Amino acid sequence: MTFLSPLLIWGALLGAIPVIIHLLNRRRFRRVEWAPMKYLKLTVQRNRRRIQLEELLLLLLRIALPVLLFFALARPVLSPTGLERWIGRGGRSSEVVLIDDSLSMGYASDEGPALQKALQVAGALLNATPPQDRCTLATASAPNAPVIHDVEASRREELAAAVAGVGQAATHASWPTVLAGLDDVLKSCTYPSRRLTIVTDLRRSGWDSAVKDVAKRWADDKIVVRLVDVGAEGTANVSLQSLAPLDRTILAGAPSAWEAVVKNDSPRALVGAKAVLRVDDKPGEVPLPEIAPGEIIRVPLSVAFPGAGPHEFSLQLPDDELPADSRRWAAVPVKDSLLIRLVDGEPSTEPFASEVDFLAAPLSIGVGSAEAWRVEVVTDQDFLSPRMETPDVLVLANVAAPTPEQADRLRRLVREGMGLMIFPGARTDLGLYNELFFRPDARLLPFPFKATSDQPFRGLAIEPARPSPIEKLLDLKASAFERVPVRWIATVDEAAGTSGEGADDARTLARWNDPDRSPAVAERVVGDGRVLLWTTTADRAGNDWPVEPSFVMAIREAVKGAARATPMTNTVAAGDPIRRVVHSSHEIANAQLKPPDGSDPVALSPVPMPEDPADDRGPATRIDVPDTRRAGVYRLSWEEGPLGAREDVFAADPDPRESLLERIPADEVRKLMEPLDVDVVEARGVESLGPVGREIWRDLAAGLLVLLVAEAAFAAWASRSR
């Protein structure tokens, strides 16, 4: 037996009042010897036992009345077997219910999704909480921002509405982080007696030994923790693990290569399935290959975006037991063209006599149906002027040496994402290049220059490195490169570039067929940018490769691989922050967010950012999206003074860790939470959620009424004339 209102049990102490009154009444009489009374002694002795018995029975009836009254008010429950056995174990307390709303809670069994069962559990718990207690409802996706906090349990409608408002998130439940976030909420509860109920599906992903730190604190604070398992035993699932571009730059009107990774973590093969590909919400079908049980495949996709600007792109698999991880999105800021600036270190007016003529010719060919590559040819006098547009790829061809100021600006631009290609020549000061671009604290060159060699030889070989800016050259026959005559190269110190700080960022992509197998093309990754070093000239002064068909492919692929990458920063994992920084001298106003669930737009507050002297893009204003826990597309709009309305698109994707559905045993969870004693119970069906023991207060009330009548009748009979 347990009590739903245990504090009222103390009222049973009022049963002592009749006894106290009886004892006090006995002290009011004083014995006085009176002669005639001795003649009644025989009669009194004959009736004493009957009178004492009647008085004792009447006293017991009067004691039972208050005891039974407060016993009924305490709402006793016989044989509790549901969740109510956790409620009412003492005085006033703070009841905290944490609902796991992570993506895996959308897994549906025959009884429906786990989240639906979790809401039923939470509703039953809060509804059964004694009115004098305080209730808090939180979610695993935002444990430090409760849905409701410290609300009186008597406000049943408000509690029910709060539970009904909890929706499915696409975030990952990392339990050490979740419990640490909930720690401050527990500390702020009104009553020192705190009870926490976690409603989850008990998937192994997210549980690790780091929860012990929080568990130890809670054990010291005597916090009672209960865990309700609402998860299904099934783990069959087909998930879309990732959706990523293969091309570094995505241009309007040009097909871009993408790759989708699909995992079949189910016992059945996926045969004849089709995915739905949407570009700006225009659907199309993509046939999927057969996927065996347990197999992971990579599905190539070709996507063309109709114009420049922000676009959305998604791929959706057929629904299964966990539909929430069957779709992923990408927010793509598509550019209309690629700016390639060729810096000519030895210009000439004669056809194909200039240093960059053999580069400009293959780069001037349009990509797809668009003239997407813009080629600029400049001299080495002022190729980084602030008045000029920042290029996506900068090519230095036989440039003697940049100034220190130009070198500093080059380092910053490359780190920010610009591609840099370097072709040495007879005018190049190799020593100065080493001094400017191979400093220990700021390396741009993959390897430092050593010397020059004019020993003739033939051919080069492409290294089997993947991914690589020139990896498509591996599809050509080796003979296409073996016949290339080479007359001049700049040798490099490969060992110096592959040691010390930044050694992992440099590698060789192609080698000459000279006796030393010298690097022909080398790469270094610097921040968000890439540097490609070609160790021969870009014209025919040092080799005859520029007149070979393979050179056209090599230069085009190198530019595509080194160009400023299309930023994918607008695509985040669900729950990660979204921030749009607007650089403008105009006032930013009327910022609004259209969430992915199709609800009404939400007003946002633009916040001016402090000025950064190193940033030459002008004043900056940030717009933050407060909640990204739902997967899908977030549309952000604002007004920018006389420029009018502006818009940007962001996407939040499900966390792939939530697709790992292996269950964790209850005993393992208890061990992870030691020294905290965690009670674990399964919730299998609605009937196990609420009280299933029998409340007997109505029976006690009926008995109390009978006792009142009996006491009155017996008191009248016991006080009769004797």
C-alpha positions in Angstrom: 0.0 0.0 0.0 1.1 3.5 -0.7 -0.4 7.0 -0.3 -0.9 9.7 -2.9 -1.1 12.4 -0.2 1.2 11.1 2.5 1.3 14.4 4.5 -2.3 14.0 5.6 -1.4 10.8 7.4 -0.1 13.0 10.3 -3.7 14.1 10.9 -4.3 10.6 12.3 -2.5 11.8 15.5 -5.8 13.6 16.3 -7.1 10.2 17.3 -5.3 10.9 20.6 -7.7 13.7 21.5 -10.4 11.4 22.9 -7.9 9.7 25.1 -6.6 13.0 26.4 -10.1 14.2 27.1 -10.8 11.0 29.0 -7.7 11.3 31.2 -8.4 15.0 31.9 -12.0 14.2 32.9 -10.9 11.6 35.4 -8.7 14.1 37.2 -11.7 16.5 37.7 -13.4 14.2 40.4 -12.4 14.0 44.1 -13.2 11.0 46.2 -15.5 11.9 49.2 -16.6 9.2 51.6 -20.5 9.2 52.0 -22.1 6.7 54.2 -25.1 5.7 52.1 -22.8 4.9 49.2 -21.5 1.8 50.9 -25.0 0.2 50.4 -24.5 0.6 46.7 -21.1 -1.0 46.6 -22.5 -4.4 45.8 -24.5 -3.1 42.8 -21.6 -1.1 41.4 -19.3 -4.2 41.7 -21.8 -6.2 39.7 -22.1 -3.5 36.8 -18.5 -2.2 36.8 -17.1 -4.6 34.2 -20.0 -3.9 31.8 -19.7 -0.2 32.2 -15.9 -0.2 31.7 -16.3 -2.3 28.5 -18.9 0.1 27.2 -16.7 3.1 27.9 -13.7 1.4 26.3 -15.7 0.6 23.1 -17.0 4.2 23.0 -13.4 5.5 23.4 -12.2 3.3 20.6 -14.9 4.5 18.3 -14.1 8.1 19.0 -10.4 7.4 18.4 -11.2 5.7 15.1 -13.2 8.6 13.7 -10.3 11.1 13.1 -7.8 8.3 12.3 -10.1 7.0 9.6 -10.9 10.5 8.3 -7.3 11.5 7.7 -6.5 8.0 6.4 -9.1 8.5 3.7 -7.8 12.0 2.9 -4.3 10.6 2.3 -5.7 8.5 -0.6 -4.3 5.1 0.0 -3.7 2.8 -3.0 -3.7 -1.0 -2.6 -1.1 -3.1 -4.4 0.4 -0.3 -6.6 2.0 -1.7 -9.8 2.1 1.3 -12.1 4.1 4.5 -12.1 2.2 5.9 -9.2 4.4 3.8 -6.9 7.0 6.5 -7.4 4.7 9.4 -6.4 4.1 10.6 -2.9 7.0 9.1 -1.0 7.3 11.9 1.5 6.5 15.6 2.0 6.4 18.3 -0.6 8.7 17.6 -3.5 9.8 18.9 -7.0 8.9 16.4 -9.7 11.1 16.8 -12.8 10.2 14.9 -16.0 12.7 14.7 -18.8 11.4 13.6 -22.2 13.9 12.2 -24.7 12.8 13.9 -27.9 15.8 12.9 -30.0 15.5 11.6 -33.5 15.6 7.9 -32.5 12.4 8.4 -30.5 10.5 8.5 -33.8 11.1 4.8 -34.3 7.7 3.2 -34.7 6.7 -0.3 -33.5 3.3 -1.9 -33.5 2.4 0.4 -30.6 3.4 3.5 -32.4 6.4 5.8 -32.2 8.4 5.8 -28.9 7.8 9.6 -28.5 4.1 9.1 -28.5 4.4 6.6 -25.6 6.8 9.0 -23.9 4.2 11.8 -23.9 1.7 9.4 -22.5 4.1 8.5 -19.7 4.9 12.1 -18.9 1.2 13.0 -18.9 0.3 10.2 -16.6 3.2 11.1 -14.2 2.3 14.8 -14.0 -1.4 14.1 -13.7 -0.8 11.8 -10.7 1.6 14.2 -8.9 0.1 15.4 -5.6 -1.4 19.0 -5.9 1.0 20.4 -3.3 4.1 19.4 -5.3 5.9 21.4 -8.0 6.4 20.1 -11.6 9.1 20.7 -14.2 9.0 19.4 -17.8 12.2 19.4 -19.9 13.4 17.8 -23.1 16.7 16.2 -24.0 17.2 18.6 -27.0 17.1 21.6 -24.7 17.6 20.4 -21.1 18.6 23.8 -19.7 15.5 25.5 -21.2 12.5 23.6 -19.6 9.1 23.7 -21.3 7.6 24.5 -17.9 9.5 25.0 -14.6 8.3 24.7 -11.0 4.6 24.9 -11.8 2.1 23.8 -9.2 0.9 20.3 -9.8 -2.7 21.5 -9.3 -2.6 23.3 -12.7 -3.4 20.1 -14.6 -4.5 21.8 -17.8 -1.3 23.7 -18.1 0.8 20.6 -17.5 -1.2 18.6 -20.1 -0.8 21.4 -22.7 3.0 21.5 -22.1 3.3 17.8 -22.6 1.2 17.9 -25.8 3.4 20.7 -27.2 6.6 18.6 -27.1 7.5 17.6 -30.7 10.1 15.5 -32.5 13.6 16.9 -32.7 16.3 15.7 -35.0 19.1 16.2 -32.5 21.4 13.6 -30.8 20.9 12.8 -27.1 24.4 12.9 -25.7 23.5 11.9 -22.1 26.5 13.4 -20.3 25.7 16.8 -21.9 21.9 16.4 -21.4 22.2 15.5 -17.7 24.8 18.3 -17.1 22.4 20.8 -18.7 19.6 19.5 -16.5 21.7 19.9 -13.4 21.1 23.7 -13.1 17.4 23.1 -13.5 17.3 20.7 -10.6 19.3 23.1 -8.4 16.7 25.8 -9.1 13.7 23.7 -8.0 11.7 25.1 -5.0 11.7 22.0 -2.7 14.8 20.3 -1.6 13.2 16.9 -2.2 13.7 16.4 -5.9 12.7 13.4 -8.1 13.7 13.1 -11.7 12.0 10.8 -14.2 13.8 10.3 -17.6 11.5 8.9 -20.3 13.7 7.5 -23.1 14.1 4.6 -25.6 17.4 3.3 -24.1 19.5 3.4 -27.3 23.2 2.8 -26.7 24.3 5.8 -28.8 24.8 8.7 -26.4 25.4 6.8 -23.2 29.0 6.6 -21.9 31.0 6.7 -18.6 31.0 10.5 -18.6 27.6 10.5 -16.9 29.3 9.4 -13.7 30.3 13.0 -12.8 26.7 14.2 -12.8 25.5 10.9 -11.2 27.9 11.4 -8.2 26.7 14.9 -7.6 23.1 13.8 -7.7 23.8 10.9 -5.3 25.4 13.4 -2.9 22.3 15.7 -3.2 20.0 12.7 -2.6 18.1 13.2 -5.9 15.8 10.3 -6.7 16.2 9.3 -10.4 13.9 7.0 -12.2 14.1 5.9 -15.9 11.1 4.8 -18.0 12.0 2.7 -21.1 9.5 3.3 -23.9 11.7 2.0 -26.7 11.0 -0.9 -29.0 13.2 -3.9 -29.3 13.5 -3.6 -33.1 16.6 -2.0 -34.7 15.8 -2.4 -38.4 16.4 0.8 -40.3 17.5 2.2 -43.6 19.1 5.6 -43.2 20.6 8.4 -45.4 23.9 9.0 -43.7 25.2 11.9 -45.6 24.6 14.2 -48.7 27.7 16.0 -49.8 29.0 17.7 -52.9 32.0 16.2 -54.7 32.8 19.3 -56.7 34.6 22.1 -54.9 32.7 24.8 -56.7 29.0 24.8 -57.6 28.1 27.1 -60.5 24.7 28.1 -61.9 23.6 26.1 -64.9 26.5 23.6 -64.6 25.9 20.1 -63.4 27.4 19.5 -60.0 28.5 16.1 -58.7 27.0 15.0 -55.3 27.2 11.8 -53.3 24.6 10.2 -51.0 25.6 7.6 -48.5 22.8 5.1 -47.7 23.1 2.4 -45.0 20.8 -0.6 -44.9 20.8 -1.6 -41.2 17.9 -4.1 -41.6 17.6 -7.8 -42.2 15.9 -7.3 -45.6 17.4 -6.3 -48.9 16.3 -3.0 -50.4 15.3 -3.8 -54.0 13.7 -1.6 -56.6 13.5 1.4 -54.3 13.4 5.0 -55.6 14.5 8.1 -53.8 13.0 11.6 -54.3 15.4 14.3 -55.2 14.1 17.9 -54.8 15.8 21.1 -56.1 14.0 24.2 -54.8 11.0 21.8 -54.0 10.8 20.5 -57.6 10.8 16.7 -57.3 12.4 14.1 -59.4 13.0 10.3 -59.0 16.4 8.7 -58.4 16.5 4.8 -58.8 18.5 3.2 -56.0 20.7 0.1 -56.6 20.0 -3.0 -54.7 21.3 -2.7 -51.1 22.0 -5.9 -49.2 21.3 -6.2 -45.4 24.1 -4.4 -43.5 25.5 -2.8 -46.7 26.6 0.8 -47.1 26.5 2.2 -50.6 27.4 5.5 -52.2 24.9 6.9 -54.7 26.3 9.4 -57.2 24.0 12.3 -58.1 24.1 15.1 -60.7 22.4 18.3 -59.7 22.0 21.5 -61.8 20.9 24.7 -60.1 18.9 27.0 -62.4 20.5 30.3 -61.3 22.8 32.1 -58.9 21.8 32.7 -55.3 20.6 30.5 -52.4 19.1 27.2 -53.3 17.8 24.2 -51.4 18.3 20.6 -52.3 17.1 17.4 -50.6 17.1 13.7 -51.1 14.4 11.4 -49.4 14.5 7.6 -49.1 11.3 5.6 -48.9 9.8 5.7 -45.4 10.6 2.9 -42.9 10.4 2.4 -39.2 12.4 5.6 -38.6 11.4 8.0 -41.3 13.1 11.0 -39.7 16.6 9.8 -40.8 15.5 9.0 -44.4 15.8 12.6 -45.7 18.6 15.1 -45.7 18.9 18.7 -46.9 21.6 21.0 -48.3 21.5 24.8 -48.5 23.7 25.8 -51.4 24.8 29.4 -52.2 25.3 29.0 -56.0 27.7 31.4 -57.8 27.1 32.6 -61.4 30.7 32.4 -62.4 34.3 31.6 -61.3 36.8 34.5 -61.5 40.3 33.3 -62.5 43.1 35.9 -62.5 46.2 35.1 -64.4 49.3 37.1 -63.4 51.6 37.3 -66.4 55.2 37.6 -65.3 56.5 37.8 -68.9 53.8 39.4 -71.1 54.2 39.5 -74.9 52.1 40.8 -77.8 52.9 37.8 -80.0 50.4 34.9 -80.1 51.2 32.3 -77.5 54.4 34.0 -76.6 53.1 35.4 -73.3 53.6 33.4 -70.1 49.8 32.7 -69.6 48.5 32.2 -73.1 48.6 28.5 -72.8 46.6 28.8 -69.6 44.0 31.2 -70.8 43.0 29.1 -73.8 41.7 26.0 -72.0 40.2 28.2 -69.2 38.2 30.3 -71.6 35.9 27.4 -72.5 32.4 27.6 -70.8 31.3 25.0 -68.3 28.0 23.2 -69.3 25.5 25.6 -70.8 26.9 28.6 -69.0 29.9 30.8 -69.6 30.8 30.2 -66.0 34.6 30.9 -66.0 35.8 34.5 -66.2 39.4 34.8 -67.0 41.4 38.0 -66.3 45.0 38.5 -67.4 47.0 41.1 -65.5 50.6 42.0 -65.0 52.6 41.5 -61.9 52.5 45.2 -60.9 49.2 45.5 -59.0 47.4 42.1 -59.2 46.0 42.4 -55.6 44.6 45.9 -55.7 41.7 46.4 -53.2 39.8 48.1 -56.1 39.8 44.7 -57.9 37.4 41.9 -57.2 38.9 39.1 -55.1 39.5 36.1 -57.5 38.5 32.6 -56.8 41.8 31.3 -58.3 45.0 33.3 -58.6 47.7 32.0 -60.9 51.3 33.4 -60.6 53.1 32.5 -63.9 56.9 33.4 -63.9 56.3 36.2 -61.5 59.7 37.4 -60.2 58.6 37.8 -56.6 55.7 39.4 -54.8 56.3 42.2 -52.3 56.1 41.5 -48.6 52.8 43.3 -48.5 51.4 41.2 -51.4 52.7 38.0 -49.7 50.9 38.9 -46.5 47.7 39.6 -48.4 48.1 36.3 -50.4 48.4 34.4 -47.2 45.2 35.9 -45.8 43.2 35.4 -49.0 44.3 31.7 -49.3 43.5 31.1 -45.7 40.0 32.5 -46.4 39.5 30.1 -49.3 41.1 31.5 -52.5 43.0 29.1 -54.7 46.6 29.8 -55.6 48.6 28.2 -58.5 52.3 28.9 -58.9 54.3 28.3 -62.1 58.0 29.2 -61.8 60.2 30.4 -64.7 63.5 32.0 -65.6 62.4 35.3 -63.9 61.3 33.7 -60.6 63.5 34.4 -57.6 63.3 31.0 -55.9 65.1 32.1 -52.8 62.8 35.1 -52.2 59.8 32.8 -52.7 61.1 30.5 -50.0 61.7 33.5 -47.7 58.1 34.9 -48.3 56.1 31.7 -48.6 57.9 29.0 -46.6 58.3 30.6 -43.3 57.9 28.3 -40.3 54.9 30.1 -39.0 53.2 30.8 -42.4 53.8 28.2 -45.1 52.2 28.6 -48.5 54.5 26.6 -50.7 54.1 22.8 -50.4 57.9 22.4 -50.5 60.7 24.9 -50.6 62.6 25.4 -53.8 66.2 24.0 -54.0 67.5 24.8 -57.5 66.8 24.6 -61.2 67.6 21.8 -63.6 67.9 22.0 -67.4 68.7 18.3 -67.9 66.2 17.1 -70.6 64.0 14.1 -70.0 60.5 12.9 -71.0 57.3 12.4 -69.2 55.6 12.5 -65.9 53.4 10.2 -63.8 50.2 11.0 -61.8 50.3 9.9 -58.2 47.3 7.6 -57.2 46.1 10.1 -54.6 42.3 10.4 -54.0 40.8 12.8 -53.5 43.0 15.1 -55.5 42.5 18.2 -57.6 43.9 16.3 -60.6 42.6 12.8 -59.8 40.7 12.6 -63.1 44.0 12.5 -65.0 44.3 9.0 -63.6 41.5 8.0 -66.1 43.9 8.8 -69.0 46.4 6.3 -70.3 50.0 6.7 -68.9 51.2 7.1 -72.4 49.5 10.5 -72.6 52.1 11.8 -70.2 55.1 9.7 -70.9 55.9 11.4 -74.3 56.0 15.0 -72.9 59.5 16.5 -73.5 60.7 18.5 -70.4 63.7 20.9 -70.7 63.6 22.9 -67.4 62.2 22.2 -63.9 62.6 23.8 -60.5 63.6 21.1 -57.9 62.2 21.2 -54.4 63.1 19.8 -51.0 60.3 17.3 -50.5 61.7 16.2 -47.1 61.5 19.8 -45.7 57.9 20.1 -46.6 56.8 16.9 -45.1 58.4 17.5 -41.6 57.6 20.0 -38.9 54.5 22.0 -38.4 51.9 21.6 -41.2 53.6 18.5 -42.6 50.3 16.7 -43.1 49.0 19.5 -45.2 51.5 19.0 -48.1 51.6 16.2 -50.6 52.9 15.4 -54.1 50.2 14.9 -56.8 52.5 14.1 -59.8 56.2 13.3 -60.4 58.6 13.8 -63.3 60.3 10.9 -64.9 63.7 12.3 -64.2 66.3 10.2 -62.3 65.3 11.7 -58.9 61.5 11.3 -59.5 61.1 15.0 -58.6 57.7 16.4 -57.8 55.9 17.9 -60.8 52.7 19.0 -59.0 52.5 19.5 -55.3 49.6 20.7 -53.1 49.3 22.4 -49.7 46.1 23.0 -47.8 46.1 26.4 -46.0 43.0 27.2 -44.0 40.1 27.0 -46.4 42.3 27.4 -49.5 44.7 25.3 -51.6 48.0 26.1 -53.1 49.2 24.1 -56.2 52.8 24.3 -57.1 53.8 23.3 -60.7 57.6 22.9 -60.9 57.9 23.9 -64.5 56.8 26.8 -66.7 53.3 27.5 -67.9 54.5 28.1 -71.5 56.7 26.1 -73.8 59.9 27.6 -72.5 60.5 24.7 -70.1 58.4 21.8 -71.6 56.0 20.8 -74.4 53.1 19.8 -72.2 51.1 22.9 -73.0 50.5 21.7 -76.6 49.4 18.2 -75.4 45.6 17.5 -75.1 46.2 16.2 -71.5 47.4 19.7 -70.5 43.9 21.2 -71.2 42.3 18.6 -68.9 45.1 19.1 -66.3 44.7 22.9 -66.0 40.9 22.8 -66.0 40.8 20.1 -63.3 43.4 21.9 -61.3 41.5 25.1 -61.4 38.2 23.4 -60.4 40.0 21.6 -57.5 41.8 24.7 -56.2 39.1 27.3 -56.7 37.3 28.9 -53.8 34.9 26.3 -52.5 31.2 26.9 -52.4 30.6 27.3 -48.7 28.4 24.7 -47.1 28.3 26.6 -43.8 24.5 27.2 -44.3 24.0 23.4 -43.8 24.3 22.5 -40.2 23.4 19.5 -37.9 20.1 19.9 -36.2 20.6 21.8 -32.9 23.7 23.7 -34.1 23.4 27.5 -34.2 22.6 29.3 -37.4 24.0 32.8 -37.8 23.8 35.1 -40.8 26.3 38.0 -40.8 25.2 40.8 -43.2 28.0 43.3 -44.2 26.3 46.5 -45.2 26.4 50.2 -44.4 22.5 50.2 -44.5 20.2 49.5 -41.6 19.1 45.9 -41.3 15.5 45.6 -40.3 12.4 43.4 -40.3 14.3 40.2 -40.0 12.0 37.1 -40.1 12.5 33.4 -40.0 10.2 30.8 -41.7 10.7 27.5 -39.8 10.7 24.1 -41.6 7.4 23.0 -40.0 5.5 25.5 -42.1 4.3 27.6 -39.1 4.0 31.4 -39.2 7.2 33.4 -39.6 9.1 34.4 -36.5 10.5 37.9 -36.0 14.2 38.0 -35.2 16.3 40.9 -33.8 19.4 42.0 -35.9 22.4 42.8 -33.7 25.2 45.2 -34.8 28.6 43.6 -34.4 31.8 45.4 -33.2 34.0 46.8 -35.9 36.9 44.7 -37.0 39.8 46.8 -38.4 41.1 43.8 -40.3 37.8 43.3 -42.1 37.4 45.5 -45.1 33.9 44.4 -45.9 32.3 47.2 -43.9 29.9 47.3 -40.9 28.5 43.9 -39.9 25.1 42.9 -38.4 24.3 39.4 -37.2 21.0 37.6 -37.2 20.8 34.5 -35.0 18.2 31.7 -35.3 17.4 30.7 -31.8 16.1 27.1 -32.3 17.3 24.7 -35.0 16.2 21.4 -33.4 13.9 20.5 -36.2 15.3 19.1 -39.5 14.5 20.9 -42.7 14.9 24.2 -44.5 15.0 27.6 -42.6 14.3 30.6 -44.7 15.7 33.9 -43.4 14.6 37.3 -44.8 15.4 40.9 -43.9 15.3 44.4 -45.4 18.5 46.2 -46.2 17.7 49.9 -46.6 17.3 51.0 -50.2 18.5 47.7 -51.4 15.2 46.2 -50.4 14.3 42.6 -49.3 17.1 40.0 -49.0 16.8 36.3 -48.4 19.1 33.4 -47.4 18.4 29.7 -47.0 19.8 27.4 -44.3 19.3 23.7 -43.7 19.4 21.6 -40.6 20.1 17.8 -41.0 19.4 14.9 -38.7 22.3 13.7 -36.6 23.5 10.4 -38.1 24.4 9.1 -34.7 20.7 8.8 -34.0 20.4 6.1 -36.7 22.4 3.7 -34.5 19.6 1.9 -32.8 21.4 -0.7 -30.7 19.7 -1.0 -27.3 21.6 -0.6 -24.0 20.5 -3.0 -21.2 19.0 -1.5 -18.1 21.8 -3.0 -15.9 24.5 -1.3 -17.9 22.7 2.0 -17.5 22.6 1.4 -13.7 26.3 0.7 -13.7 27.1 3.8 -15.7 25.1 5.9 -13.2 26.8 4.5 -10.1 26.9 5.5 -7.2 23.4 6.8 -8.0 20.7 4.2 -7.5 18.6 4.4 -10.6 15.2 2.6 -10.8 14.3 1.4 -14.3 10.9 0.3 -15.5 9.5 -0.6 -18.8 6.4 1.1 -20.2 4.7 -1.5 -22.4 1.3 0.0 -23.3 -0.9 2.7 -22.0 -2.3 0.6 -19.2 1.1 0.6 -17.4 1.4 4.3 -17.4 -1.1 5.5 -14.8 -2.1 4.1 -11.4 -3.3 0.6 -11.6 -3.6 -0.1 -7.9 -7.1 0.3 -6.3 -7.7 3.5 -4.4 -9.8 2.8 -1.3 -10.7 6.3 0.0 -14.3 5.8 -1.1 -14.5 2.6 1.0 -13.0 4.4 3.9 -15.4 7.3 3.6 -18.3 4.9 3.7 -16.8 3.2 6.8 -16.4 6.6 8.4 -20.1 7.4 7.9 -21.0 4.0 9.5 -18.7 4.8 12.4 -20.3 8.2 12.9 -23.8 6.6 13.1 -22.5 3.8 15.3 -20.7 6.2 17.7 -23.8 8.4 18.1 -26.1 5.4 18.7 -23.6 3.7 21.1 -23.0 6.9 23.1 -26.8 7.3 23.6 -27.1 3.7 24.7 -24.1 3.8 27.0 -25.4 7.0 28.8 -28.8 5.5 29.6 -30.0 5.3 33.2 -28.6 2.3 35.0 
